[in-house]
């Protein structure tokens, strides 16, 4: 490939030096069939260009295509782009390299469907084995639609903007951007190392918004082969989350753990959860498992040495801890949705001691399990002062029929 590109570059310079202006007089729209055939051959999937074709070769090769469609229902994935702009630097071609000064996609729409645990992405690209670098990659007002027929769920990301760089097709990559999901805008940034075998190390930061906490992931994408398409990679590494509790009890929280994730399943081990600010924090250790299949479910186990509720819930100017707990319980009964992001959660927790209202409780344990939006099972038990024992076990219903039984 290196030798071929070098020969093409030399021929390009020699020929175009004598016929510099010719491309400006060529009606490239009339050569639409040729352009589509060449692109289809290189990309290994059908390409249609329904808009204008603009090509110039000097001072730098430049190609602009309008209203482009790649693939389709019979050759997934289906990609539609209002405009593609590609600019290539000439000097690297003399070294057998391809250096994209700019690759710009305007209003791309990508539709992906998970089939048999993989994404059908079509055959691998052809004639793209040589060194390739992207100085600027930009995406404006893009849309990504992902559907999972197995679970019946779909996800749609809109208003995607991206600015990125790629040293080669194997990385390193870095970039930043924004997108809108479920009506909320999210900012993100990422960087990767170079791909090593089937593994690609990466860092990803997603900023907090009203729907989700800030997420910091430092992990590795481990790619596996699939006979049906591109198998979604396994993720292994460290996850950090940080957010704020809303409602009657307002406080910051953060969580760290070791993440193992694959399609529809994830685990968090060595989990470390902190509730409250640095001066009032309570710490829990534990683990969590997530199943996002046809019947989604989340299970978590947490354990604390001591929970000082008086300290946690009574910052300066706040009501007493017992009063805040009472208000929180009342708000919970008024809630119309107990699930977290539509996923039922089962939590088991325990603590050696707890301090509430100046009294010390010991041997605490409990849990709750959310079965649907308006119902949950709750259990709490502890040993109190003077040899007393506290026990609460039953079902909670919220909304118009709020109650405990």
C-alpha positions in Angstrom: 0.0 0.0 0.0 2.9 2.4 0.8 4.4 1.9 -2.6 1.1 2.3 -4.4 0.3 5.6 -2.6 3.8 6.9 -3.3 3.5 6.2 -7.0 0.0 7.7 -7.1 1.2 10.8 -5.2 4.1 11.3 -7.7 1.8 10.8 -10.7 -0.7 13.1 -9.1 1.8 15.9 -8.8 3.3 15.4 -12.3 -0.1 15.2 -14.1 -1.8 18.0 -12.1 1.1 20.3 -12.7 0.3 20.1 -16.4 -3.4 20.1 -16.0 -4.0 22.2 -12.9 -7.4 23.6 -13.8 -9.0 20.5 -15.3 -10.8 19.3 -12.2 -12.7 22.7 -12.0 -14.2 22.0 -15.4 -15.1 18.4 -14.8 -18.8 17.8 -14.1 -18.4 15.4 -11.2 -22.2 15.1 -10.8 -22.2 13.5 -14.2 -19.6 11.0 -12.8 -21.9 10.0 -9.9 -21.9 6.4 -10.8 -18.1 6.2 -10.9 -17.8 8.0 -7.5 -20.4 5.7 -5.9 -18.7 2.6 -7.3 -15.3 3.6 -6.0 -16.6 4.4 -2.6 -18.7 1.2 -2.4 -15.6 -0.8 -3.3 -13.4 0.8 -0.7 -16.0 0.7 2.1 -17.3 -2.7 1.3 -21.0 -1.7 1.4 -23.3 0.2 -1.0 -22.9 4.0 -1.2 -25.4 6.4 -2.7 -24.6 10.1 -3.3 -27.8 12.0 -4.0 -26.5 15.5 -3.6 -23.7 17.6 -5.2 -20.1 16.3 -5.7 -17.3 18.8 -5.4 -13.7 17.6 -6.0 -10.5 19.6 -6.3 -6.9 18.3 -6.3 -4.7 21.3 -5.6 -3.5 22.9 -3.5 -4.7 20.0 -1.4 -7.0 17.2 -2.4 -10.5 18.1 -1.2 -13.8 16.1 -1.6 -17.2 17.3 -0.5 -20.3 15.0 -0.9 -23.9 16.0 -0.1 -26.8 13.8 0.9 -24.8 10.5 1.3 -26.2 7.1 2.3 -24.1 4.2 3.3 -25.6 0.7 3.7 -29.3 0.2 4.4 -31.7 -2.3 5.9 -30.3 -5.1 3.9 -26.7 -4.1 4.5 -26.5 -2.6 8.1 -25.6 -0.3 9.6 -27.5 2.4 7.8 -25.7 5.8 7.8 -27.0 9.0 6.3 -25.0 12.2 6.2 -26.1 15.6 4.9 -22.6 16.5 4.0 -19.1 14.9 4.1 -16.0 17.0 3.7 -12.5 15.4 3.4 -9.2 17.3 3.0 -6.0 15.4 2.5 -2.4 16.7 2.9 -0.2 16.1 -0.2 3.3 15.8 1.4 2.6 12.7 3.5 1.5 10.9 0.3 5.1 11.0 -0.8 5.9 8.9 2.3 3.1 6.5 1.6 0.9 7.9 4.3 -2.6 9.4 4.3 -3.0 12.5 6.5 -6.5 13.9 6.7 -6.2 17.6 7.5 -9.9 17.5 8.1 -12.7 14.9 8.1 -16.1 16.6 8.7 -19.5 15.1 9.0 -22.6 17.4 9.0 -25.8 16.0 10.5 -24.9 12.3 10.3 -27.6 9.8 11.3 -26.4 6.4 12.3 -28.9 3.5 13.0 -27.5 0.5 14.8 -29.3 -2.7 15.8 -27.9 -5.3 18.2 -28.4 -8.7 16.6 -27.3 -12.0 18.3 -25.2 -10.1 20.8 -23.3 -8.1 18.1 -23.5 -5.1 15.9 -23.7 -6.0 12.2 -21.2 -3.5 10.7 -20.6 -5.1 7.4 -17.3 -6.3 5.9 -14.0 -4.7 6.9 -12.7 -1.7 5.0 -10.6 -2.4 1.9 -7.4 -0.7 0.8 -7.0 0.9 4.2 -4.0 -0.9 5.5 -1.4 1.9 5.2 -0.6 4.6 7.9 -3.5 7.0 8.3 -3.8 10.1 10.5 -6.7 12.4 11.2 -5.7 15.9 12.3 -9.2 17.1 12.8 -12.4 15.0 13.0 -15.6 17.0 13.5 -19.2 16.0 13.8 -22.0 18.5 13.8 -25.6 17.9 14.9 -25.4 14.1 14.7 -27.9 11.4 15.7 -27.2 7.9 16.9 -30.1 5.4 17.3 -29.4 2.1 19.0 -32.0 -0.6 19.2 -31.9 -3.9 21.1 -34.8 -6.2 19.9 -33.9 -8.8 22.5 -34.8 -6.5 25.4 -37.3 -4.3 23.4 -35.4 -1.2 24.4 -34.0 1.5 22.2 -31.8 4.5 22.9 -31.5 7.8 20.9 -28.7 10.3 21.2 -29.2 13.6 19.4 -27.5 16.9 18.8 -24.2 15.2 18.8 -21.2 17.4 18.4 -17.6 16.0 18.4 -14.1 17.3 17.9 -11.4 14.6 17.8 -8.0 13.6 16.6 -6.6 10.2 15.6 -2.9 9.4 15.2 -3.8 6.2 13.4 -6.7 3.9 12.8 -5.4 1.9 15.8 -5.1 5.0 18.0 -4.3 6.9 20.1 -7.5 8.9 19.9 -8.7 11.9 21.9 -11.7 14.2 21.7 -14.5 16.0 23.4 -18.1 16.7 22.6 -21.7 17.1 23.7 -25.0 15.2 23.1 -28.6 15.1 24.2 -30.2 12.0 25.7 -33.7 12.0 27.1 -33.9 15.7 26.8 -30.8 16.5 28.9 -27.5 17.7 27.4 -24.3 15.9 28.4 -20.7 16.9 27.9 -18.0 14.3 27.6 -14.3 14.0 26.8 -12.1 10.9 26.1 -8.6 9.8 25.3 -7.1 6.4 24.5 -3.7 4.8 24.1 -2.8 2.8 21.0 -4.6 -0.5 20.5 -2.5 -3.4 21.8 -3.7 -6.7 20.4 -7.4 -6.9 21.2 -7.3 -4.3 23.9 -7.7 -0.5 23.8 -6.9 1.5 27.0 -9.1 4.5 27.4 -10.2 7.3 29.8 -13.7 8.7 29.6 -15.3 11.6 31.6 -19.0 12.3 31.4 -20.2 15.5 33.2 -23.0 15.4 35.7 -26.5 16.6 34.7 -30.0 16.3 36.2 -30.4 12.7 35.0 -27.1 11.2 35.9 -23.9 11.7 38.0 -20.5 12.6 36.8 -18.7 9.4 35.6 -14.9 8.9 35.3 -13.9 5.6 33.7 -10.3 4.5 33.3 -10.4 1.0 31.7 -9.7 -1.1 28.7 -11.9 -2.1 25.8 -11.3 -5.7 25.0 -12.6 -6.6 21.5 -13.7 -10.1 20.7 -14.6 -11.6 17.4 -18.1 -12.6 16.4 -19.4 -14.5 13.4 -22.4 -12.3 13.2 -20.8 -8.9 13.3 -18.8 -6.6 15.6 -19.2 -8.0 19.1 -19.6 -5.2 21.7 -16.3 -5.0 23.6 -15.8 -6.0 27.2 -15.0 -3.2 29.6 -12.6 -3.8 32.5 -11.2 -1.1 34.8 -12.0 1.5 37.4 -15.2 3.5 37.7 -15.8 6.7 39.7 -19.2 8.3 40.1 -20.1 11.6 41.8 -23.4 13.3 42.2 -25.9 14.9 44.6 -29.0 13.4 46.3 -32.1 15.5 45.6 -35.4 15.9 47.5 -35.8 16.3 51.3 -32.2 15.2 52.0 -29.6 17.1 49.9 -26.1 15.9 50.0 -23.1 15.0 47.8 -22.1 11.4 47.2 -19.3 9.6 45.4 -18.7 6.0 44.5 -15.6 4.1 43.3 -15.2 0.5 42.2 -13.7 -2.1 39.9 -15.9 -2.4 36.8 -16.4 -5.5 34.6 -19.0 -4.9 31.9 -20.3 -6.6 28.8 -23.5 -6.5 26.7 -26.4 -6.1 29.1 -24.5 -7.1 32.3 -22.0 -5.4 34.6 -20.5 -5.9 38.0 -18.9 -3.5 40.5 -16.4 -5.0 43.0 -14.4 -3.4 45.8 -17.2 -0.8 45.9 -16.5 2.3 48.1 -19.5 4.6 48.7 -19.3 7.9 50.5 -22.4 9.9 51.5 -22.1 13.5 52.6 -19.3 16.1 52.4 -15.8 15.5 53.8 -16.8 16.7 57.3 -20.0 14.7 57.5 -19.3 11.6 55.4 -20.4 8.1 56.0 -18.6 5.3 54.2 -19.9 1.9 52.9 -18.1 -1.0 51.3 -19.7 -3.5 49.1 -20.5 -4.8 45.6 -23.2 -4.5 42.9 -24.5 -6.6 40.0 -26.5 -5.3 37.1 -28.6 -7.3 34.6 -30.0 -5.2 31.7 -31.5 -8.0 29.8 -35.2 -8.5 29.0 -36.0 -8.4 32.7 -33.6 -5.8 34.1 -32.4 -6.1 37.7 -29.8 -4.5 40.0 -28.6 -6.0 43.2 -26.3 -4.3 45.7 -24.8 -5.2 49.1 -23.3 -2.5 51.4 -21.7 -2.6 54.9 -20.6 0.2 57.2 -18.6 0.2 60.4 -20.5 3.2 61.9 -23.2 5.5 60.6 -23.4 8.8 62.5 -26.8 10.0 61.2 -26.7 13.0 63.6 -23.5 14.2 62.0 -24.5 13.2 58.4 -27.9 14.8 58.4 -27.3 17.8 60.6 -25.1 20.3 58.8 -25.2 23.9 60.0 -28.7 25.4 59.6 -30.4 22.1 58.8 -33.3 20.5 60.8 -32.5 17.7 63.3 -31.6 14.3 61.8 -34.8 12.6 63.0 -36.9 15.4 61.5 -35.1 15.2 58.1 -35.6 11.4 58.1 -39.3 11.9 58.8 -39.6 14.3 55.9 -37.7 12.0 53.6 -40.0 9.0 54.5 -43.1 11.2 53.8 -41.6 12.3 50.4 -40.9 8.6 49.6 -44.5 7.7 50.2 -45.6 10.5 47.8 -43.2 9.3 45.1 -44.6 8.0 41.8 -41.5 6.1 40.7 -39.3 4.2 43.1 -37.1 2.6 40.4 -33.7 4.0 39.4 -33.7 4.7 35.6 -36.5 2.2 35.2 -34.4 -0.7 36.8 -35.8 -2.5 39.8 -33.2 -2.5 42.7 -32.6 -4.9 45.6 -30.3 -3.6 48.3 -29.0 -5.4 51.4 -27.1 -3.4 54.0 -25.7 -3.7 57.5 -23.7 -1.6 60.0 -22.0 -2.3 63.3 -23.3 0.8 65.0 -25.4 3.9 64.3 -26.0 7.2 66.2 -29.4 8.8 65.9 -30.8 11.5 68.2 -27.8 11.0 70.6 -28.6 7.3 71.1 -26.5 4.4 69.8 -27.9 1.5 67.9 -26.0 -1.7 67.2 -26.2 -4.8 65.0 -28.1 -2.9 62.3 -29.2 -4.6 59.1 -31.9 -4.2 56.5 -32.8 -4.0 52.9 -35.3 -3.1 50.4 -36.4 -4.4 47.0 -38.3 -2.3 44.5 -40.7 -4.5 42.5 -42.4 -1.7 40.4 -42.8 2.0 40.3 -45.1 2.2 43.3 -44.3 -0.8 45.5 -41.3 -2.0 47.5 -40.4 -4.4 50.3 -38.5 -2.9 53.3 -36.8 -4.5 56.3 -34.9 -2.9 59.2 -33.7 -4.3 62.5 -31.3 -3.1 65.2 -30.6 -3.4 68.9 -31.4 -0.2 70.8 -30.6 1.2 74.3 -31.6 -0.8 77.4 -31.7 -4.1 75.6 -34.5 -3.1 73.3 -34.9 -4.5 69.8 -36.3 -2.7 66.7 -37.8 -4.6 63.8 -39.6 -3.3 60.7 -40.6 -5.7 57.9 -43.3 -5.1 55.3 -44.4 -3.7 52.0 -44.5 0.0 51.1 -46.9 1.4 48.6 -46.6 4.9 47.3 -48.8 7.4 45.4 -52.5 7.7 46.0 -52.7 4.4 47.9 -49.6 5.2 50.1 -49.2 3.0 53.1 -47.2 0.3 54.9 -48.3 -3.2 55.6 
